[in-house]
Amino acid sequence: INEFILLGFSYGLQVQILLYLVFLVTYTVTVTEKAVTIFVVKTNHHLQKPMCYFLGNLLFLEIWYVSLTLPGLLFGFWSQSMTISFSSCMTQLYFFISLMCTECVFLAVMAYDCYLAVCHPLRYPAITTHKLCFQLSILSWAGGFSISLVKASFISCLTFCGQQVMNHFFCDFSPVLNLSCTDMSLAEAVDFALALVILLVSLLIIVFSYCCILSTILCMPSDQGRRKAFSICTSHFTVVVIFFSTTLFICAKPRRIHPFNLNKIVSVFYAVFTPA
């Protein structure tokens, strides 16, 4: 197979026009909002703090996230045909998995940063130096892209023949795997093991951090201190819940079942609306 055909959202014309407008507005607002926020964080010296530094990295990652999937989908609505070459599909798959893995690590790092800010406020400035923040940032990017390289390598070695129609709007792991006509047990095992490691480690760090944060907040004597602590963590916690719930659903679902409309809806949440 030299190329795949992506079905995207194959509904009636009116529904497709509505979806096109929704995704276009979402993409435009997301990219503009994130880019402006990054600019403000980088140019305002009052915002040169560890949390803002990690936030800048996460915002850049989220711009990349939606730019990887939505432009092709929007083009498909106009052309009524979405084809992608095998090499482009593997490249998109690699970068998408890389961004997912990197976001997992970044969310864990930001949870640990919240833990330090709330539970150790006096030592926080001394611990979270610019050097440490830079090292954690590099570790997050390098870890995410390295793990993805292993997963993508196993997938690209599979043989694809016969059916080339993919019932999805981008090259995601499960839809690509279902088009293989060779034994994929090794690729599935490697994917499951690596996903388990990065998700479990990230979740353990996040759960530990928030348990400590909650314990500290409950022991605070003043309501003002509690509100300040909650304000530090609320937005991060919301992203964590949405991202990990959808990601765990995709990872836990058997690879060979075919409710791909549900699969696409869930993918929209973690690929489009979570970054938004």
C-alpha positions in Angstrom: 0.0 0.0 0.0 1.4 3.4 -1.0 -1.4 5.5 0.5 -4.4 5.4 2.8 -7.9 7.0 2.4 -9.2 8.7 5.5 -12.9 8.7 5.8 -13.0 11.6 8.3 -16.5 12.5 9.3 -18.7 11.2 6.5 -22.1 12.7 7.2 -24.6 14.8 5.2 -23.6 18.1 3.6 -25.2 20.3 6.3 -23.6 18.4 9.1 -20.2 18.5 7.3 -20.5 22.3 6.9 -21.4 22.7 10.6 -18.4 20.5 11.6 -16.1 22.4 9.2 -17.1 25.7 10.9 -16.7 24.3 14.4 -13.3 22.8 13.7 -12.1 26.0 11.8 -13.1 28.3 14.7 -11.6 25.8 17.2 -8.3 25.7 15.3 -8.1 29.5 14.8 -9.0 30.4 18.4 -6.7 27.7 19.8 -3.6 28.6 17.8 -4.2 32.4 18.3 -4.9 32.1 22.0 -1.9 29.8 22.7 0.5 31.9 20.5 -0.6 35.2 22.3 -0.2 33.5 25.7 3.3 32.2 24.9 4.3 35.7 23.7 2.9 37.3 26.9 4.7 34.8 29.1 8.0 35.2 27.3 7.9 39.0 27.2 6.6 39.8 30.7 9.3 39.5 33.3 6.7 39.1 36.1 5.7 35.8 34.6 9.2 34.3 34.5 8.2 31.6 37.0 8.6 27.8 36.8 4.9 27.1 36.3 4.7 29.7 33.5 7.9 28.2 31.9 6.2 24.7 31.8 3.0 26.3 30.7 4.8 27.8 27.7 6.1 24.4 26.7 2.7 22.9 27.1 1.0 25.6 25.0 3.6 25.1 22.2 2.9 21.4 22.3 -0.8 22.0 22.1 -0.4 24.3 19.0 1.6 21.5 17.4 -1.1 19.0 18.5 -4.0 20.6 16.7 -1.8 21.7 13.7 -1.0 18.0 13.2 -4.6 16.9 12.7 -7.0 19.7 12.0 -5.6 21.3 8.8 -5.8 18.0 7.0 -9.3 17.4 8.3 -10.4 20.9 7.2 -9.0 20.3 3.8 -10.8 17.0 3.6 -14.2 18.8 4.2 -13.5 21.0 1.1 -12.1 18.3 -1.2 -14.4 15.5 -0.1 -11.4 13.2 -0.3 -8.7 12.7 2.3 -5.7 10.6 1.0 -2.4 10.4 2.8 0.8 8.6 1.6 2.2 5.8 3.7 5.3 7.8 4.7 3.2 10.8 5.6 0.9 8.6 7.7 3.8 7.1 9.6 5.3 10.5 10.2 2.0 11.9 11.5 1.5 8.8 13.7 5.0 9.2 15.1 4.6 12.9 15.9 1.1 12.4 17.3 2.3 9.6 19.7 5.3 11.7 20.6 3.2 14.7 21.6 0.9 12.5 23.6 3.8 10.9 25.5 5.4 14.3 26.0 2.2 15.8 27.3 1.9 12.9 29.8 5.3 13.7 31.2 4.7 17.5 31.2 1.5 17.1 33.1 3.3 15.0 35.7 6.1 17.6 35.9 3.5 20.4 36.4 1.7 18.4 39.1 5.0 18.1 40.9 5.6 21.8 40.5 2.1 22.5 42.0 3.1 20.1 44.9 6.2 22.1 45.6 4.5 25.5 45.3 1.6 24.5 47.7 3.4 22.1 50.1 6.9 23.7 50.3 6.3 27.4 49.5 9.4 28.6 51.4 11.8 26.2 49.7 10.0 26.5 46.3 12.2 29.3 44.9 15.4 27.5 45.9 14.3 24.1 44.5 12.8 25.2 41.2 15.8 26.9 39.6 15.9 27.8 36.0 18.5 25.0 35.4 16.1 22.4 36.9 13.2 23.7 34.9 15.2 23.5 31.7 16.4 20.0 32.5 12.8 18.8 33.3 11.6 20.3 30.0 14.3 18.6 28.0 13.6 15.3 29.8 9.9 15.6 28.9 10.5 16.3 25.2 13.3 13.7 24.8 11.4 11.1 26.8 8.2 11.5 24.8 9.9 11.5 21.4 12.1 8.5 22.3 9.3 6.3 23.4 7.3 7.2 20.3 10.2 6.3 18.1 10.1 2.7 19.4 6.4 2.4 19.0 6.3 3.9 15.5 9.2 1.7 14.4 7.3 -1.5 15.2 4.2 -0.2 13.4 6.1 0.9 10.2 7.6 -2.6 10.0 4.2 -4.2 9.6 2.8 -5.2 6.2 -0.3 -3.4 4.9 -2.2 -4.9 2.0 -5.7 -5.1 0.6 -8.1 -2.6 2.3 -6.6 0.9 2.4 -9.6 2.8 3.8 -9.1 4.1 7.3 -12.3 5.1 9.2 -10.7 8.0 11.0 -9.6 11.6 10.4 -5.9 11.2 11.0 -3.4 8.3 11.4 -3.9 7.1 14.9 -2.5 3.9 16.3 -5.6 1.7 16.4 -7.0 2.5 12.9 -3.5 2.0 11.3 -3.0 -1.3 13.2 -6.4 -2.6 12.0 -5.2 -2.3 8.3 -2.2 -4.6 8.8 -2.5 -8.1 7.2 0.4 -9.6 9.2 0.8 -10.7 12.8 0.8 -7.6 15.0 1.0 -9.2 18.4 4.6 -7.9 19.0 3.7 -4.4 17.9 0.6 -4.5 20.2 2.7 -5.9 23.1 5.3 -3.2 22.8 2.7 -0.4 22.5 0.8 -1.7 25.5 4.0 -2.0 27.6 5.3 1.4 26.8 1.9 3.1 27.2 1.5 1.3 30.6 4.9 2.6 31.7 4.5 6.2 30.7 0.8 6.5 31.8 1.3 4.7 35.1 4.5 6.6 36.1 2.9 9.9 35.1 -0.4 9.1 36.9 1.5 7.9 40.1 3.4 11.2 40.2 0.2 13.2 39.6 -1.9 11.3 42.2 0.9 11.5 44.8 1.3 15.2 44.2 -2.5 15.9 44.5 -2.9 13.8 47.6 -0.1 15.9 49.3 -1.7 19.1 47.9 -5.2 18.2 49.2 -3.7 17.2 52.6 -1.9 20.5 52.9 -4.9 22.6 51.8 -7.2 20.9 54.4 -4.7 21.8 57.1 -4.5 25.5 56.1 -6.0 27.8 58.7 -7.2 30.6 56.4 -9.8 30.5 53.6 -7.6 32.9 51.5 -4.7 30.4 51.6 -7.0 27.6 50.5 -8.5 29.6 47.6 -5.0 30.6 46.5 -3.8 27.0 46.6 -6.9 25.8 44.7 -6.4 28.5 42.0 -2.9 27.2 41.4 -4.0 23.7 40.7 -7.6 23.9 39.2 -6.8 24.4 35.5 -4.1 21.8 35.6 -6.3 19.3 37.3 -9.1 19.8 34.7 -6.7 19.1 31.8 -5.3 16.0 33.6 -8.8 14.6 34.1 -9.9 15.1 30.4 -6.6 14.0 28.9 -6.0 10.9 31.0 -9.6 9.7 30.9 -9.8 9.8 27.1 -6.3 8.4 26.7 -6.9 5.5 29.1 -10.1 4.7 27.3 -8.3 4.4 24.0 -5.5 2.4 25.5 -7.8 0.0 27.4 -10.1 -0.7 24.5 -9.3 -3.8 22.5 -7.5 -3.0 19.3 -9.7 -5.2 17.1 -13.2 -3.9 18.0 -14.7 -1.5 15.5 -16.8 1.2 17.1 -14.8 3.7 15.1 -17.4 6.5 15.3 -17.0 6.4 19.0 -13.2 6.1 18.5 -13.3 9.3 16.4 -15.4 11.2 19.0 -13.0 10.3 21.8 -10.0 11.2 19.6 -11.6 14.6 19.0 -11.5 15.2 22.8 -7.9 14.5 23.3 -6.6 15.7 20.0 -8.7 18.9 19.5 -10.7 20.0 22.5 -8.2 19.2 25.3 -5.6 21.5 23.7 -8.4 24.1 23.1 
